Amino acid sequence: MSNFAPTHKLSTNKIGRLIWEYSLPSIVGMVVMSLYNIVDRIFIGQGVGALAISGLALTFPFMILLMAFGVLIGAGSASRISITLGEGDIVKAEKILSNALTLTFIITGIASILTYIFMGDLLRLFGGTEETIGYAEEYMSIIVPGSILSALNFGFNNIMRATGFPQKAMYTMFIGAILNAALDALFIFVFDWGIKGAAWATVIAYAVSSTWVLSHFFLPTSHIHFKKAYLRLDKKIVGAILSIGMSPFSMQLASSFVVILVNTTLLKYGGDLAIGAYGIINSLLILVIQIVLGLNQGVQPIVGFNYGAKQYDRVLKTVKYAIVIATILTTSGFLVGSFFSKFSVELFTTDSELINIASNALRITIIMFPLVGFQIVISNFFQSIGKAKISIFLSLTRQIIFLIPAIIVLPLFFQLNGAWASFPVADGLSAVVAAITIYNFHKKFKQL
């Protein structure tokens, strides 16, 4: 058994207490993080206009893609570090940490440069029109150069949490989100900077919070530290990080391509305001999804550590707890979205046409939402125990395998409502696949 004191409790304390201790701070942190998107869209919708929301929605593929690289490294490193600490190897954990820093700069830097070069052409490909593309370019011209800051923030926040500092990881999110909201109000309503104000608010907030989170790994109180000697990339460590991080990265990457397809479909059947409606719905649903992801981030070190320590009964018990909690969360989101759809949309805009489109779309898209939490937990479980291929497959079922055919076929018969209906179709089918997968694996896992 590992003698690593800060996480030794992961193998001994009650599962319910551990999930509460680790997940609550990460849930709060993820909710606060989601306020980056929500606050931006509320201020832009109320302070700039309905078409500005549509322009901002065009940036979703870019934002998801750029964030994906941070997730690729951060989630992969956090999972590997948790397992490594469970095995008692602190030196290897520090090698993973330092390699992760180098990887973040290299990969995110390349992605940002390519995005900036081809931004205009890509925005048009993503469904931009003369009425909306100007807003998107204004926003992206500031956000893209600052994307390295968001990658560092999100990626190393995961690692901070995985190494025994869930509350401090939560504070990181609070710092950025509160600063972002304050600067949004200042730049948009006082300085009258429009959509550029929202972009500058986000970049400055990322700069402050990423500085905070990186400084943690230089402090004596941290259990693992950046080491100059380990910054040079190690082929085996890089492979280990990417193999695990590939699952959430694939999910993010798939989301980016799906958003492109959705945007072009919505533009065809509903025009610019339908894209704006999708932007509003995304903001609302992301809030619930982020809560589930926060739960998973808290569960991940518990599962990873106990799997590394070969305490398989604790692994299974943790996953069962997580499934119940996640299902309660997404069911709550379904109920709120169903009964308060118009009120939720009115937070973002006063445009009556956009309100009608978005509230109708919200009620349709969340029909199968109660099943989403279960599907996400199962995918995260396989990621946490190092089963990258299974995790990638489950991640892609919802975003690619089922959603893409649905978004192509259903609008041919039901027009705009068919596009909205593709989401619950994909949610339901992917949950069925996840259930079959975990059932089959559970029979094998019990024999370990």
C-alpha positions in Angstrom: 0.0 0.0 0.0 1.2 3.5 -0.8 2.5 5.7 2.1 1.6 8.8 0.2 -0.1 10.6 3.1 -2.4 13.1 1.4 -4.1 10.4 -0.7 -3.8 7.5 1.7 -7.3 8.3 2.9 -8.6 7.4 -0.6 -8.1 3.8 0.3 -9.5 3.9 3.8 -12.2 6.5 4.3 -15.8 5.9 3.6 -16.7 6.3 -0.1 -19.6 8.6 0.4 -17.6 11.0 2.5 -14.7 10.9 0.0 -17.1 11.7 -2.9 -18.5 14.6 -0.9 -15.1 15.9 0.1 -13.5 15.7 -3.4 -16.5 16.3 -5.7 -18.2 19.2 -3.9 -15.2 21.6 -4.4 -14.8 20.4 -8.0 -18.6 20.8 -8.7 -18.5 24.3 -7.3 -15.4 25.0 -9.4 -16.9 23.6 -12.6 -20.2 25.6 -12.0 -18.1 28.7 -11.5 -16.1 27.9 -14.6 -19.3 27.5 -16.7 -20.1 31.1 -15.7 -17.4 32.2 -18.1 -19.6 31.2 -21.0 -23.0 32.0 -19.4 -21.9 35.5 -18.1 -20.3 36.3 -21.5 -23.5 35.4 -23.3 -25.8 37.2 -20.9 -23.8 40.4 -21.1 -23.4 40.2 -24.9 -27.1 39.3 -25.4 -28.3 42.1 -23.2 -25.7 44.7 -24.0 -24.9 44.1 -27.7 -27.8 42.3 -29.3 -29.4 39.1 -30.5 -27.2 38.7 -33.6 -24.1 39.1 -31.4 -25.2 35.9 -29.6 -25.4 34.2 -33.0 -21.9 35.5 -33.8 -20.6 34.2 -30.5 -22.2 30.8 -31.2 -20.0 30.6 -34.3 -17.0 30.6 -32.1 -18.1 27.4 -30.2 -16.1 25.0 -32.5 -13.0 27.0 -32.0 -13.4 27.4 -28.2 -14.2 23.7 -27.8 -11.2 22.7 -29.9 -8.7 25.0 -28.2 -10.0 23.8 -24.8 -9.7 20.2 -25.9 -5.9 20.4 -26.0 -5.9 21.5 -22.4 -8.2 18.6 -21.5 -6.1 16.2 -23.5 -3.1 16.9 -21.4 -4.7 17.8 -18.1 -7.1 14.9 -17.9 -4.6 12.4 -19.1 -2.0 13.7 -16.6 -4.4 13.8 -13.7 -5.5 10.2 -14.3 -1.9 8.9 -14.7 -0.7 10.9 -11.6 -3.6 9.4 -9.5 -2.7 5.9 -10.5 1.0 6.5 -10.0 0.5 8.0 -6.5 -1.6 4.9 -5.7 1.4 2.9 -6.6 3.6 5.1 -4.4 5.9 6.5 -7.1 6.2 10.3 -6.4 9.2 10.7 -8.7 7.2 9.4 -11.7 4.3 11.6 -10.8 6.6 14.7 -10.9 7.9 13.6 -14.3 4.3 13.4 -15.6 3.6 16.8 -14.1 6.6 18.5 -15.7 6.1 16.8 -19.1 2.5 18.0 -19.0 3.7 21.6 -18.8 5.9 21.3 -21.8 3.2 19.5 -23.8 0.7 22.2 -23.1 2.8 24.9 -24.5 3.8 23.0 -27.6 0.4 21.6 -28.5 -1.8 24.6 -27.6 0.7 26.9 -29.3 0.6 25.1 -32.6 -3.2 24.9 -32.4 -3.6 28.6 -31.7 -1.3 29.6 -34.6 -3.2 27.5 -37.1 -6.6 28.7 -35.8 -5.6 32.3 -36.1 -4.3 31.9 -39.6 -7.4 30.3 -41.0 -10.0 31.9 -38.7 -11.9 33.9 -41.3 -12.4 31.1 -43.8 -13.3 28.7 -41.1 -15.9 31.0 -39.6 -17.7 31.1 -43.0 -17.5 27.4 -43.2 -19.0 27.1 -39.7 -22.2 29.0 -40.8 -21.1 32.6 -40.5 -23.0 35.2 -42.5 -22.5 38.9 -43.2 -24.7 39.7 -40.2 -22.8 37.5 -37.7 -19.2 36.9 -38.8 -17.9 40.3 -37.8 -18.9 39.7 -34.1 -17.2 36.3 -34.2 -13.9 37.7 -35.7 -13.8 40.5 -33.1 -14.1 37.9 -30.3 -11.7 35.3 -31.7 -9.0 37.8 -32.5 -8.5 38.3 -28.8 -9.4 34.9 -27.4 -7.2 32.7 -29.7 -3.9 34.3 -28.7 -4.9 33.9 -25.0 -5.9 30.2 -25.4 -2.7 28.9 -23.9 -3.8 30.5 -20.6 -7.1 28.6 -20.6 -5.3 25.4 -21.4 -2.9 25.9 -18.4 -5.8 26.9 -16.2 -8.1 23.9 -16.9 -5.3 21.3 -17.4 -3.4 22.0 -14.2 -6.5 22.6 -12.1 -7.3 18.9 -12.8 -3.8 17.9 -11.6 -4.1 20.1 -8.5 -7.3 18.3 -7.6 -5.9 14.8 -8.3 -2.9 15.5 -6.0 -5.0 16.2 -2.9 -6.0 19.8 -3.2 -9.7 19.8 -4.2 -10.6 23.0 -2.3 -7.7 25.0 -3.7 -8.7 23.9 -7.2 -12.1 25.3 -6.5 -10.7 28.6 -5.5 -8.9 28.7 -8.8 -12.2 28.6 -10.6 -13.7 31.2 -8.3 -10.9 33.7 -8.9 -11.3 33.5 -12.7 -15.1 33.5 -12.9 -15.7 36.3 -10.5 -13.0 38.4 -12.2 -14.5 37.6 -15.6 -18.0 38.7 -14.6 -16.7 41.9 -13.1 -14.7 42.8 -16.1 -17.5 41.9 -18.5 -19.8 44.5 -16.8 -17.0 47.0 -16.8 -15.8 46.6 -20.4 -19.2 46.2 -22.0 -21.5 48.6 -20.1 -19.0 51.2 -18.9 -16.2 51.2 -21.5 -18.7 50.2 -24.3 -16.2 47.8 -25.9 -18.9 45.5 -27.1 -18.0 41.9 -27.8 -14.3 42.7 -27.6 -14.9 43.6 -24.0 -16.2 40.1 -23.3 -13.1 38.6 -24.9 -10.7 40.8 -23.0 -12.5 40.0 -19.7 -12.1 36.3 -20.4 -8.4 36.5 -21.3 -7.5 38.5 -18.3 -9.4 36.2 -16.0 -7.6 33.2 -17.5 -4.2 34.9 -17.0 -4.8 35.5 -13.3 -6.2 32.0 -12.6 -3.6 30.2 -14.6 -0.8 32.1 -12.7 -2.5 31.0 -9.5 -2.7 27.3 -10.4 0.8 27.0 -11.8 2.3 28.7 -8.7 0.9 26.0 -6.6 3.4 23.4 -8.0 6.3 25.6 -7.0 5.2 25.9 -3.3 6.6 23.7 -0.5 3.1 22.7 0.5 2.5 21.0 -2.9 3.0 17.2 -2.8 4.6 17.1 -6.3 6.5 19.9 -8.0 7.8 21.0 -11.4 11.3 19.9 -11.9 13.5 21.4 -14.6 15.2 18.1 -15.3 11.8 16.5 -16.1 10.6 19.2 -18.5 12.3 17.4 -21.4 9.7 15.2 -23.0 9.8 11.5 -22.3 8.3 9.3 -25.0 6.8 6.8 -22.6 5.3 9.5 -20.3 3.9 11.5 -23.3 2.3 8.3 -24.6 0.8 7.5 -21.2 -0.6 11.0 -20.9 -2.1 11.1 -24.4 -3.5 7.6 -24.3 -5.7 8.5 -21.3 -6.4 12.1 -22.3 -7.4 11.0 -25.7 -10.9 10.0 -24.5 -12.0 13.4 -23.2 -10.0 15.0 -26.1 -11.9 12.9 -28.6 -15.2 14.0 -26.9 -14.2 17.6 -27.1 -12.9 17.3 -30.7 -16.1 15.5 -31.7 -18.1 18.3 -30.0 -16.3 20.8 -32.2 -17.1 19.1 -35.4 -20.7 18.4 -34.3 -21.2 22.1 -33.5 -20.0 22.9 -37.0 -22.6 20.5 -38.5 -25.3 21.7 -36.2 -24.6 25.4 -37.0 -24.8 24.8 -40.8 -27.9 22.8 -40.4 -29.6 25.4 -38.2 -28.6 28.1 -40.6 -30.3 26.2 -43.4 -33.6 25.5 -41.6 -33.8 28.4 -39.1 -31.4 31.2 -40.1 -29.1 33.2 -37.9 -31.4 33.3 -34.9 -31.5 29.5 -34.8 -27.8 29.5 -34.3 -28.2 32.1 -31.6 -30.8 29.8 -29.9 -28.3 27.0 -30.0 -25.8 29.2 -28.3 -28.2 29.9 -25.5 -29.2 26.2 -25.1 -25.5 25.2 -25.0 -24.9 27.7 -22.2 -27.8 26.4 -20.2 -27.0 22.7 -20.7 -23.3 23.2 -20.2 -24.1 24.4 -16.6 -25.7 21.0 -15.8 -23.0 19.0 -17.7 -20.3 20.9 -15.9 -21.8 19.8 -12.5 -21.6 16.2 -13.7 -18.1 16.7 -14.9 -17.2 18.2 -11.5 -18.6 15.1 -9.9 -16.4 13.0 -12.2 -13.3 15.1 -11.5 -13.9 14.4 -7.8 -14.5 10.7 -8.3 -11.5 10.3 -10.7 -8.7 10.3 -8.0 -10.8 8.0 -5.8 -11.2 5.5 -8.6 -7.7 5.9 -10.0 -6.0 5.5 -6.6 -8.0 2.5 -5.5 -7.6 0.9 -8.9 -3.8 1.4 -8.6 -4.0 0.0 -5.1 -6.0 -3.0 -6.3 -9.0 -2.3 -4.1 -11.6 -3.1 -6.7 -14.6 -3.3 -4.4 -14.0 0.4 -3.5 -13.8 1.2 -7.2 -17.2 -0.3 -8.0 -18.8 1.3 -5.0 -17.5 4.7 -6.0 -18.9 4.3 -9.5 -22.3 3.3 -8.2 -22.5 6.3 -6.0 -21.5 8.5 -8.9 -24.2 7.1 -11.2 -26.9 7.8 -8.7 -25.8 11.4 -8.1 -25.2 12.2 -11.8 -28.7 10.9 -12.7 -30.3 13.1 -10.0 -28.4 16.1 -11.4 -29.4 15.6 -15.0 -33.0 14.8 -14.1 -33.1 18.1 -12.1 -31.8 19.9 -15.2 -34.5 18.2 -17.3 -37.3 19.4 -15.0 -36.1 23.0 -14.8 -35.6 23.2 -18.5 -39.0 21.7 -19.2 -41.0 23.9 -16.8 -39.0 27.1 -16.9 -37.7 27.2 -20.5 -38.9 30.7 -21.4 -37.7 32.2 -18.2 -34.3 30.6 -18.7 -33.9 31.9 -22.2 -35.0 35.5 -21.2 -31.9 35.7 -19.1 -29.9 36.0 -22.3 -32.1 38.2 -24.6 -35.1 40.4 -24.9 -35.7 39.6 -28.6 -39.1 38.0 -28.8 -38.4 35.9 -31.9 -35.2 34.5 -30.4 -36.9 33.7 -27.1 -39.6 31.7 -28.9 -37.1 29.7 -31.0 -34.8 29.0 -28.1 -37.5 28.0 -25.5 -39.1 25.6 -28.0 -35.7 24.1 -28.8 -34.8 23.7 -25.2 -37.9 21.7 -24.4 -37.1 19.3 -27.3 -33.4 18.9 -26.8 -33.6 17.8 -23.1 -36.2 15.0 -23.5 -33.6 12.3 -22.8 -31.4 14.5 -20.6 -31.9 12.4 -17.4 -29.8 9.6 -19.1 -26.8 11.9 -19.9 -25.3 11.8 -16.4 -25.1 8.0 -16.4 -23.5 8.0 -19.8 -20.8 10.5 -18.8 -20.0 8.7 -15.5 -19.5 5.4 -17.3 -17.2 7.0 -19.9 -15.2 8.7 -17.1 -14.9 5.4 -15.2 -13.1 3.7 -18.0 -10.8 6.7 -18.4 -10.0 6.7 -14.7 -8.8 3.1 -14.7 -6.7 3.4 -17.9 -9.1 1.7 -20.3 -8.6 4.4 -22.9 -10.1 2.6 -26.0 -13.4 1.9 -24.2 -13.7 5.4 -22.9 -13.0 6.9 -26.3 -15.6 4.7 -27.9 -18.3 5.6 -25.3 -17.4 9.3 -25.6 -17.8 9.2 -29.4 -21.2 7.3 -29.3 -23.1 10.4 -28.1 -21.1 13.0 -30.1 -20.4 11.2 -33.4 -21.9 7.8 -33.9 -25.5 8.7 -33.1 -25.7 12.5 -33.2 -24.2 13.1 -36.7 -26.6 10.7 -38.5 -29.5 12.1 -36.6 -28.7 15.7 -37.4 -28.4 14.8 -41.1 -31.5 12.7 -41.4 -34.2 14.1 -39.1 -34.3 17.7 -40.5 -35.1 16.2 -43.9 -38.5 15.1 -42.5 -39.1 17.6 -39.6 -37.1 20.7 -40.6 -35.9 22.8 -37.6 -37.6 20.6 -35.0 -35.8 17.6 -36.5 -32.5 19.3 -35.9 -33.4 19.8 -32.2 -34.7 16.2 -31.9 -31.4 14.8 -32.9 -30.0 15.5 -29.5 -32.3 13.4 -27.4 -32.1 10.6 -30.0 -28.3 10.6 -29.5 -28.6 10.8 -25.7 -30.9 7.9 -25.5 -29.0 5.5 -27.8 -25.6 6.3 -26.3 -26.9 5.6 -22.8 -28.1 2.2 -23.9 -24.6 1.4 -25.3 -23.0 2.6 -22.1 -25.3 0.4 -20.0 -24.5 -2.7 -22.1 -20.7 -1.9 -21.9 -20.6 -1.5 -18.1 -22.8 -4.6 -17.6 -20.4 -6.7 -19.6 -17.3 -5.2 -18.0 -18.8 -5.5 -14.5 -19.0 -9.3 -14.8 -15.3 -9.5 -15.6 -14.3 -6.8 -13.1 -15.9 -8.8 -10.2 -13.5 -11.6 -10.9 -10.4 -9.5 -10.5 
